[in-house]
Structures are given as C-alpha cells and as structure tokens.
Amino acid sequence: MNYKDLPFCQREQIEQYNNCMDAVEDIKEALCTLTGGWNYAVLELVNSLLRYNSQATRIQFSLMQDGYKEKEIELLANQYLLQTLAHKN
C-alpha cells in the first residue's frame, strides 16, 4: 500500500490525520516547556490538544471503516510526511 496510490479522498484524510498528530505533538512539547502553573495559555493549549487529538481519532476511525488498520494509517501518514518534506527540498 502506498500513499500515492490512494484515492484523493483518502489521501486528504491521511494529510489531515498527519496534521492533527503533528499539532498534538507540538502542543505536548509546548505544555512541557511552560512554567508558572495552570494559566490561560496552558488551558488553551490543552483545549487545542484535545481538539486535534479528537479530530485525528475521528479521521482514523473513518479510515478504519474503509478497511485500513491503525498501523497502515500511521505508515501512510509517514509516507505523506516524507513526500511533503521531499517537495520542500
């Protein structure tokens, strides 16, 4: 299975899934670097984390209903990321 061989709709879902998971990781990193306790910025980051994680889960569930397994989705998301990075260089 290859990202480039997927139908457009599923390629778009993989792209959205990957973007959500990237946002989740970025937010986790930001939360780890913040100091000063629970303030408005921390709450906004937590809300964003929950929103992106929820969106990624919905996309993943939709792809799984189309017959894809969790590891296949992650593999396709990684292929998308590599393709995107290749085009930037």
C-alpha positions in Angstrom: 0.0 0.0 0.0 1.4 3.4 -1.0 0.2 6.9 -0.1 0.4 8.0 -3.8 -1.9 5.1 -4.8 -4.8 6.1 -2.5 -7.9 7.7 -3.8 -7.9 11.5 -3.4 -10.4 11.5 -0.5 -8.3 9.1 1.5 -5.1 10.9 0.7 -6.7 14.0 2.1 -7.8 12.2 5.2 -4.2 10.9 5.7 -3.0 14.5 5.3 -5.5 15.8 7.9 -4.7 13.0 10.2 -1.0 13.7 9.9 -1.5 17.5 10.5 -3.6 16.7 13.6 -1.0 14.4 15.0 1.7 17.0 14.4 -0.3 19.6 16.2 -0.8 17.2 19.1 2.9 16.6 19.4 3.7 20.4 19.1 1.2 21.1 21.8 2.6 18.4 24.1 6.1 19.9 23.6 4.7 23.4 24.4 3.0 22.2 27.5 6.2 20.6 28.7 8.1 23.9 28.4 5.6 26.1 30.1 6.2 27.1 33.7 4.1 29.0 36.2 1.2 26.7 36.8 -2.2 26.5 35.2 -2.9 29.8 33.4 -4.9 30.8 30.4 -2.2 29.8 27.9 -2.0 26.3 29.4 -5.7 25.9 29.2 -5.8 27.0 25.6 -3.1 24.5 24.7 -4.9 21.7 26.5 -8.1 22.6 24.6 -6.2 22.6 21.3 -4.6 19.3 22.2 -8.0 17.7 22.9 -9.5 19.2 19.7 -6.7 18.0 17.4 -6.5 14.6 19.1 -10.3 14.2 18.8 -10.2 15.2 15.1 -7.3 12.7 14.4 -9.3 10.0 16.1 -12.4 10.7 14.0 -10.3 10.6 10.8 -8.6 7.4 11.9 -12.0 5.8 12.7 -13.3 6.8 9.3 -10.3 5.2 7.6 -10.6 2.1 9.7 -14.2 1.8 8.5 -12.8 1.8 5.0 -10.7 -1.2 5.9 -7.4 0.3 6.9 -5.6 -0.9 10.1 -4.1 1.5 12.6 -0.5 0.7 11.6 -1.4 1.2 7.9 -2.8 4.6 8.7 0.4 5.6 10.5 2.5 4.2 7.7 0.5 6.2 5.1 0.8 9.3 7.3 4.6 8.8 7.4 4.7 8.4 3.6 2.7 11.6 3.2 5.1 13.4 5.5 8.2 12.1 3.6 6.6 13.1 0.3 5.8 16.6 1.7 9.4 17.0 3.0 10.8 15.9 -0.3 8.8 18.5 -2.2 10.1 21.3 0.2 13.7 20.4 -0.5 
